Amino acid sequence: MDAIKEKTEAFMDYLESIVKPDGKMSRFDDIINAVLEETDGITLDAIKAPNRSRTYSIPRQLIMYLELEYGYPSTRVGEALQRTHATVLYGRKCVIIWQKNPSSYRREFDLYKRVKERLNKQL
């Protein structure tokens, strides 16, 4: 009986993590698509590739940050982007640095703002 209760609680926690305060659902793929739509010519395959170029790492880090912000577990985000848990946490840290220093990371911060605006309209 305890196992059923634990699974029920885990499922309820998951539901709470994907519902925004205004009651709208946030969806994993919507976040990825919003980032890809704001970055011309970049595909999901390119984001998943082992390329460390800023062209791909910046959108990848933004996806990581937003997925975590909307409550998805870092392990799931890592699996989706073919990265480790530690890489996902590092990506989150990078976006936090952009937010604290928008004048030093203008291009990155502008992308972050555009994607957030797009998500606020969609979700």
Beta strands, then each sheet from edge to edge (+ up, - down):
end
